[in-house]
Amino acid sequence: MRKQLIRVSLLLLTFLLAKNVIFQSLVRYSPIAERTPKALGSAVFKARCNEWLTNHPEASLEEMIRFADGFTRSTLKFTFEKCSTDPAVLAKLPAGKRVSNCIGYAALCNTILLYLLQQRNWNGKVSVHHKVAQLYLAGINLNRLFSDPFFADHDYNEIIDSSNHTVYRLDPSLYDCLCVGPKFKNNPPQQ
């Protein structure tokens, strides 16, 4: 019994340490649409971004991505219920009432990252896209396994650094819910 417990513990530890590698090798995002970006209208959210930019004057793109991801995940809580996905509406809600789904997470993260890039005048160097995709696990379309319209597709962010042709895929809602797959680097967009 003790040997089995050790084996199960080692297997679980290996999975926990390698979950992002496993996720990235088995899950593929197949884009089907792109949503229109929204402006960061909240003075409170802008102030938080401006404070971060002031404290990080030499921030790299990866640091900005990490900040936008963390800001989004600390601001929102995931829900399967009907909710707002508009960052301006979410910003007006009390802190404990800011709930959204993958659309809201991707929209807020996209909005924050666009604001940071605009403040640093990086608009032409980096493009940020709010993508809608089908998720495939080992070639199986996960979205088609569900009849509920909630699972018809999935939203995430794609960031392209044109200066070095690096592509990042950022999925704040999936990372918030499952702690996997926050970012994929040098993974060209699926056509």
Secondary structure, 3 states (H helix, E strand, C coil): CHHHHHHHHHHHHHHHHHHHHHHHHHEEEEEEEEECCCCCCCHHHHHHHHHHHHHCCCCCHHHHHHHHHHHHHHHCEECCCCCCCCHHHHHHCCHHHCEECHHHHHHHHHHHHHHHHHHCCCCCCEEEEEEEEEEEECCEEHHHHCCCHHHCCEEEEEEEECCCCEEEEECHHHHHHHCCCCEEECCCCCC
